[in-house]
Amino acid sequence: MGDLLLVRHGQTEWSRDGRHTGRTDLPLTDVGEDQARALAPLLAGRRIATVLCSPLQRAVRTAELALPGRQGTVLEPRLQEWDYGGYEGLTTPEIRAERPGWDLWHDGVPPGGPGHPGEALAAVGHRCDEVLAVADAARQETNGDVLLVAHGHVLRVLTARRLGQHPAAGALYRLETATLSVLGTEHDRPVLLGWNIPARSAR
């Protein structure tokens, strides 16, 4: 079977500024668009049979630019970013000013306003398990690579789940914008083949 390829979207204003960006549907910055285009050479040599993409515009646009001319990308709502609830749009230092020592992976998020109810880590992990089942079915059917284009925290949780770890182990896998990561197998065991491989943009 092929590998599982993970791409985090390019830069947005909030990712640039370190703001938690869950369901807020922000566009890429100009830098982010350049980053997404620069991913194309990293993907050009892969036999990508299936592309699953978060429906949020920063991921959709990244997929469009990284895979120019490709048709048939499937929008997968379960690849949306962690819903940060009341912490949407805040930086970690801002949150810790009110809640000293706060850690997303262990302390979670409070409910927010309309459209941002918040999400437990276990729920994110459950979504990721479902996406992995879909991706594995596609890999078996096509014998090609499956590309997931999504967001930092959800891809980190998905990686932990693929490697048989608790969702909180996603804390160990720092992931920058516009990077490629590769999950494969060795002796039928899931393994990490490449992580946080950067695109080389002109900016």
C-alpha positions in Angstrom: 0.0 0.0 0.0 1.0 3.6 -0.4 1.9 6.0 2.4 -0.2 8.6 4.3 0.9 12.1 3.4 0.0 15.0 5.7 0.1 18.7 4.7 -0.6 21.5 7.0 -2.0 24.6 5.3 0.0 27.7 4.6 0.3 30.7 6.7 -2.7 32.8 7.8 -2.7 36.0 9.8 -3.6 34.1 13.0 -1.1 31.3 12.5 1.6 33.9 11.9 0.6 35.6 15.2 0.3 32.4 17.2 -3.5 32.6 17.7 -5.6 29.5 18.2 -7.5 29.1 14.9 -10.1 26.4 15.1 -13.3 26.9 13.0 -12.7 30.6 12.1 -12.4 30.4 8.3 -9.4 32.6 7.5 -7.7 32.9 4.1 -4.0 32.4 3.5 -1.7 35.4 3.5 0.4 36.1 0.5 3.2 34.3 2.2 0.9 31.4 2.8 0.0 31.2 -0.8 3.7 31.2 -1.8 4.3 28.5 0.8 1.5 26.4 -0.6 2.8 26.7 -4.2 6.3 25.7 -2.9 4.8 22.4 -1.7 4.2 21.3 -5.3 7.7 19.9 -5.9 7.6 17.9 -2.7 4.4 16.2 -3.9 5.2 15.9 -7.6 7.1 12.7 -7.2 4.4 10.9 -5.2 1.7 8.6 -6.6 -1.2 10.3 -4.9 -4.4 8.4 -5.5 -6.7 10.2 -3.0 -6.8 13.6 -1.5 -8.9 14.3 1.6 -9.1 18.0 2.6 -10.6 20.0 5.4 -13.4 22.2 4.1 -11.9 25.4 5.7 -10.6 27.8 3.0 -7.0 27.8 4.2 -6.8 24.1 3.6 -8.7 24.1 0.4 -6.6 26.9 -1.1 -3.4 25.1 0.0 -4.5 21.9 -1.8 -5.3 23.9 -4.9 -1.9 25.5 -5.0 0.1 22.5 -4.0 -1.6 20.2 -6.5 -2.2 22.5 -9.5 -4.7 21.1 -12.0 -5.7 18.2 -9.8 -9.4 17.2 -9.8 -11.4 15.1 -7.4 -10.2 16.4 -4.0 -12.7 15.2 -1.4 -13.8 17.7 1.3 -13.7 15.8 4.7 -15.4 17.7 7.5 -13.7 15.5 10.1 -10.4 17.0 9.2 -11.4 20.5 10.5 -9.2 21.9 13.2 -9.8 21.4 16.9 -12.7 23.6 18.1 -11.0 25.8 20.7 -14.3 27.2 22.1 -13.7 30.2 24.3 -10.0 30.3 23.4 -10.6 30.8 19.7 -8.4 33.6 18.5 -6.3 33.8 21.7 -2.6 33.2 22.0 -1.2 30.8 24.7 0.3 33.8 26.7 -3.0 35.5 26.7 -4.7 32.4 28.0 -2.1 31.8 30.6 -2.5 35.4 31.9 -5.9 34.3 33.0 -5.2 30.6 33.6 -1.5 30.2 34.7 0.1 27.0 33.5 -2.6 26.2 31.0 -1.8 23.4 28.5 -4.1 22.6 25.6 -3.3 19.0 25.6 -4.0 18.4 29.2 -6.4 21.2 30.3 -8.6 21.5 27.2 -10.8 24.4 26.3 -14.0 26.1 27.7 -17.2 26.6 25.7 -17.3 29.7 23.5 -19.9 31.7 21.7 -22.0 30.7 18.8 -20.1 28.5 16.3 -17.4 27.7 18.9 -18.9 25.3 21.4 -15.4 23.8 22.2 -14.3 20.3 21.7 -12.7 17.7 24.0 -9.5 16.0 23.0 -11.2 12.6 23.0 -13.6 13.9 20.4 -10.8 15.1 18.2 -9.1 11.7 18.6 -12.4 10.0 17.6 -12.6 12.1 14.4 -9.1 11.2 13.6 -9.7 7.5 14.0 -12.6 7.8 11.6 -10.5 9.7 9.0 -7.7 7.0 9.3 -10.3 4.3 8.6 -11.3 6.2 5.4 -7.7 6.8 4.4 -6.8 3.1 4.9 -9.7 1.9 2.8 -8.5 4.2 0.0 -4.9 3.1 0.3 -6.0 -0.6 0.1 -8.3 0.1 -2.9 -5.8 2.1 -4.9 -2.4 1.0 -3.6 -1.4 4.6 -3.8 -0.6 7.4 -1.4 -3.4 9.2 0.4 -2.9 12.9 1.0 -4.6 14.7 4.0 -4.6 18.5 3.8 -5.6 20.0 7.1 -4.5 21.9 10.3 -1.7 21.7 12.8 -3.4 20.2 15.9 -5.8 17.8 14.2 -2.9 16.4 12.2 -0.8 16.0 15.3 -3.6 14.1 17.0 -4.1 12.0 13.9 -0.4 11.1 13.9 -0.5 10.0 17.5 -3.5 7.8 16.8 -1.9 6.3 13.7 1.2 5.4 15.9 -1.0 3.8 18.5 -0.7 6.6 21.0 -3.2 8.5 23.2 -4.4 11.7 21.4 -2.5 13.8 24.0 0.8 12.4 22.5 0.1 14.8 19.6 1.9 17.4 21.9 5.1 15.7 20.9 4.7 16.4 17.2 5.3 20.1 16.5 4.0 20.9 13.0 4.7 24.2 11.1 2.6 25.7 8.3 3.1 24.4 4.8 5.0 21.3 5.7 4.8 17.7 4.5 4.9 14.7 6.8 4.9 11.0 5.8 3.4 8.1 7.7 4.2 4.6 6.4 4.8 1.1 7.7 7.7 -1.2 8.5 6.9 -4.9 9.0 3.2 -4.0 9.0 3.8 -1.6 11.9 2.9 2.1 11.5 6.0 4.3 11.5 7.0 7.9 11.0 8.9 8.2 7.7 9.3 12.0 7.5 8.1 14.9 9.6 7.7 18.7 9.3 9.4 18.8 5.9 9.3 22.5 4.8 8.3 23.9 1.5 10.9 26.3 0.0 9.1 29.5 -0.9 10.5 32.5 -2.6 9.7 34.9 0.3 
